[in-house]
Structures are given as C-alpha cells and as structure tokens.
C-alpha cells in the first residue's frame, strides 16, 4: 500500500459515511498486539492493594478477568470493529508507587489485527480498578492507554518509538509520529 493510499480514513466511504472495512481479500496470518495503561491512585490505595486489599474485594484479580472479557467483547463495544477469533489474552496488573500499571497482550490468527482488543482489555481493566477503589479514592485517574506494539499482517511489525519493519509500507517512525500511529489499513 502506498503512502498516498494510507492518508485516508478507511472506515469512511467516499461520501463520508461510516462503513466496516472489507477484509475478505486479506490473508489470514498470526497477529498480536500489546497495549498498556495506568490508573493513578492515592498512596492509601497503593497500601491497600499491597496489603489487606480494598473493601470491595480482590481488585487486581477482578480487573484481570474484566480485561480478558473486554478483549473478547470488543466488537460489541466498538461499532466498526471486526469480530475475530481471539486466540489468547493476557492481562497483567502491577502496583507501583503511584498507580496500577496494566498491560494486555492479545493474539489471533485472522484477517485483521487485534490492537483494538488489546486497548479494550487495558481500558476495561482500568475502569474496573477505578470501580474497585472508588470507595477509598474517588480521584483515581485512567491514563496513558496506548498500543505498545503489534505484529503480523500486511503492515508488518510496529513498536512504539521503535518504528516499523521493512514491510510496513513507509509507516512513520519515532515518538512524534507514533503518538498518532495506528493500523488503519488493517481494517481494525
């Protein structure tokens, strides 16, 4: 795909109407995506998560399961996202000094990527953390949700800050370009 072809929104037709991208001509390949995010929390929440737990129960286990469920339900939440056969989802949460850090990795063998599923997993896990800690910290903030890397498909491999593989058809590289980079041509 040329650079000129990449400069349009794939989910909008020539009249500007929303459409679901036809991916039927694309090859079925193994694809993965990893996303991350944070929930900024108070020192009291950090202490509770590292110790006795929050009043509502096991926040991290609940958020992990919610993230997995979110990845599987992505096409129900995002209107133009293709339903995929998700092969695997891993959601990891870790408590650091000022936040809960969340990463999700999603895998499939299909015609389009799983970036949206990875982002949804992180976001749903983050929202669940907020729900679980809100009795103690009403000011918890979800932040920095983003795709960290993806692999597979026609556009090749991409890593935040690391650019693309040679087969990625000239996708912009580097921190500034990657802030707005996504996999539009994959039909996600």
C-alpha positions in Angstrom: 0.0 0.0 0.0 1.5 3.4 -1.0 1.8 6.3 1.3 -0.9 8.1 -0.6 -3.3 5.3 0.0 -2.6 5.4 3.7 -3.6 9.0 4.0 -7.4 8.4 4.3 -9.7 7.1 6.9 -10.5 3.5 6.0 -13.8 3.4 8.0 -15.4 6.3 5.9 -16.6 5.9 2.4 -16.3 8.4 -0.5 -19.5 10.1 0.8 -18.2 10.4 4.3 -20.5 7.7 5.7 -19.2 5.2 8.2 -18.5 1.7 6.9 -17.0 -1.5 8.0 -13.8 -2.3 6.0 -14.0 -5.4 3.8 -11.1 -7.6 4.9 -12.1 -10.7 2.9 -9.2 -10.4 0.5 -6.6 -10.2 3.2 -4.5 -13.2 4.2 -5.2 -15.0 7.4 -2.0 -14.5 9.5 -0.9 -14.8 13.1 -1.2 -11.3 14.7 -0.5 -10.0 18.2 -0.9 -6.6 19.9 0.3 -5.3 23.2 -1.3 -2.3 24.9 -0.7 -0.6 28.2 -2.2 1.9 30.6 -2.2 3.2 34.1 -4.6 4.0 36.9 -3.2 6.8 39.1 -4.3 6.2 42.7 -3.7 7.6 46.1 -1.0 6.3 48.5 -3.8 4.8 50.6 -5.0 2.7 47.7 -1.4 1.5 46.9 -1.0 0.5 50.5 -4.3 -1.4 50.5 -3.6 -3.2 47.2 -0.2 -4.2 48.5 -1.6 -5.3 51.9 -5.1 -6.1 53.1 -7.0 -5.3 49.9 -9.8 -2.8 49.2 -13.3 -3.0 50.7 -14.9 -4.3 47.5 -12.6 -7.4 47.2 -9.6 -8.5 45.1 -9.3 -5.5 42.8 -6.4 -6.9 40.7 -8.0 -10.3 40.0 -11.3 -8.7 39.2 -9.7 -6.3 36.8 -7.7 -9.0 35.1 -10.8 -11.0 34.4 -12.7 -7.9 33.3 -9.9 -7.1 30.9 -10.0 -10.5 29.3 -13.8 -10.2 29.0 -13.4 -6.8 27.4 -11.0 -8.1 24.8 -13.5 -10.8 23.8 -16.4 -8.3 23.6 -14.6 -5.6 21.6 -16.8 -5.8 18.5 -19.8 -5.4 20.7 -18.4 -2.1 22.1 -16.7 -0.6 19.1 -19.2 -0.4 16.2 -16.9 -0.9 13.2 -14.5 -3.4 14.8 -14.5 -6.8 13.2 -15.4 -9.9 15.2 -12.3 -12.0 15.5 -11.4 -15.4 16.8 -9.3 -14.2 19.7 -6.8 -17.0 20.4 -5.4 -15.7 23.7 -5.5 -12.8 26.1 -3.1 -12.0 28.9 -3.7 -9.1 31.2 -1.1 -8.2 33.8 -1.5 -5.6 36.6 1.2 -4.4 38.9 1.1 -1.9 41.8 3.7 0.7 41.7 4.3 3.7 44.0 1.5 5.9 42.5 -0.5 3.7 40.2 -1.7 0.4 38.9 0.1 -0.4 35.7 -1.8 -2.6 33.2 -0.6 -4.4 30.1 -2.6 -6.6 27.8 -1.4 -8.9 25.0 -3.9 -10.3 22.6 -3.3 -13.0 19.9 -5.3 -14.2 16.9 -4.9 -15.9 13.6 -7.2 -13.9 11.4 -7.5 -11.3 8.6 -7.1 -8.1 10.7 -5.2 -7.0 13.8 -6.0 -7.1 17.5 -4.9 -3.6 18.5 -8.5 -2.6 19.4 -8.9 -5.8 21.5 -5.7 -5.0 23.4 -6.7 -1.4 24.0 -10.2 -2.5 25.2 -8.6 -5.1 27.5 -6.5 -2.4 29.2 -9.3 0.1 29.3 -11.9 -2.3 30.8 -9.3 -3.5 33.3 -8.5 0.1 34.2 -12.2 1.0 34.6 -12.6 -2.0 36.8 -9.7 -0.9 39.1 -11.4 2.5 39.4 -14.7 0.8 40.3 -13.0 -1.4 42.9 -11.1 1.5 44.6 -13.6 4.4 44.3 -14.8 3.9 47.9 -11.2 4.8 49.0 -10.1 7.1 46.2 -12.7 9.0 44.2 -9.9 10.8 42.3 -8.4 7.7 40.6 -7.4 8.6 37.0 -7.1 6.3 34.0 -4.2 7.5 31.9 -1.7 6.7 29.1 -3.7 4.0 27.4 -1.9 3.1 24.2 -0.8 0.4 21.8 2.8 -0.5 22.5 3.4 -2.9 19.7 1.8 -5.1 17.1 2.9 -7.8 14.8 1.6 -9.6 11.8 -0.4 -8.6 8.8 0.5 -6.7 5.6 1.7 -3.6 7.5 4.3 -5.7 9.4 5.6 -5.2 12.9 5.4 -1.9 14.8 6.8 -0.9 18.2 6.1 2.4 19.9 9.2 4.5 19.5 10.9 1.8 17.5 9.3 2.2 14.1 8.2 -0.5 11.7 9.6 -3.5 9.9 10.7 -3.1 6.3 7.4 -4.5 5.0 5.4 -1.8 6.7 4.9 0.4 3.6 6.6 3.5 4.9 4.7 3.9 8.1 6.0 6.9 10.1 8.5 6.0 12.8 9.7 7.6 16.0 8.0 9.1 19.1 6.2 12.0 17.5 4.8 10.0 14.6 3.9 7.1 16.7 1.8 9.2 19.1 -0.9 9.2 16.3 0.0 6.0 14.5 -2.5 3.2 14.2 -3.2 0.3 11.9 -5.8 1.9 9.7 -5.0 -0.2 6.7 -5.6 -3.4 8.7 -9.3 -2.7 8.9 -9.3 -2.7 12.7 
